[in-house]
Amino acid sequence: MTTHTGRRVVLILTKSYEADATIDVLERDNPGVEVTDSGTYWKIEADDEIVVPMDKVGQELGRPIELSQWLVVMSSFVGRASPGPDFFRVTSKMEELEAGD
């Protein structure tokens, strides 16, 4: 039974060097992230949000990576996508509604 109702976000990444680098970055910078091996995919879960900074993933890979290149390994997500020019964020927040608070 889960207690994460409505706040849990998920990234599904195809296994690859880029996915491995992403997991290394997320586990190092976000101790609450949970990673599950699902055969050919990685399932990455966290409460509230997951932010994947392309500069850190690139450092882990040993070469730069653009968001458009990284999106190729992301097969799905649960939450609200809120990407920027150099990061991908999936969040449980309704940022459009919460901006006026």
ChimeraX attribute file (.defattr): number of C-alpha atoms within 10 A of each C-alpha:
attribute: neighborCount
match mode: 1-to-1
recipient: residues
	/A:1	3
	/A:2	5
	/A:3	7
	/A:4	11
	/A:5	7
	/A:6	11
	/A:7	14
	/A:8	19
	/A:9	22
	/A:10	24
	/A:11	20
	/A:12	20
	/A:13	25
	/A:14	19
	/A:15	17
	/A:16	13
	/A:17	12
	/A:18	22
	/A:19	20
	/A:20	17
	/A:21	18
	/A:22	23
	/A:23	22
	/A:24	16
	/A:25	19
	/A:26	22
	/A:27	15
	/A:28	11
	/A:29	11
	/A:30	13
	/A:31	9
	/A:32	12
	/A:33	18
	/A:34	15
	/A:35	17
	/A:36	11
	/A:37	10
	/A:38	12
	/A:39	9
	/A:40	9
	/A:41	18
	/A:42	21
	/A:43	19
	/A:44	21
	/A:45	20
	/A:46	21
	/A:47	17
	/A:48	16
	/A:49	20
	/A:50	23
	/A:51	15
	/A:52	20
	/A:53	20
	/A:54	21
	/A:55	16
	/A:56	18
	/A:57	25
	/A:58	18
	/A:59	13
	/A:60	18
	/A:61	17
	/A:62	10
	/A:63	9
	/A:64	13
	/A:65	18
	/A:66	15
	/A:67	17
	/A:68	10
	/A:69	12
	/A:70	19
	/A:71	13
	/A:72	11
	/A:73	17
	/A:74	17
	/A:75	12
	/A:76	12
	/A:77	17
	/A:78	14
	/A:79	20
	/A:80	16
	/A:81	14
	/A:82	13
	/A:83	13
	/A:84	10
	/A:85	10
	/A:86	13
	/A:87	17
	/A:88	18
	/A:89	17
	/A:90	22
	/A:91	23
	/A:92	19
	/A:93	15
	/A:94	10
	/A:95	11
	/A:96	7
	/A:97	8
	/A:98	8
	/A:99	7
	/A:100	6
	/A:101	4
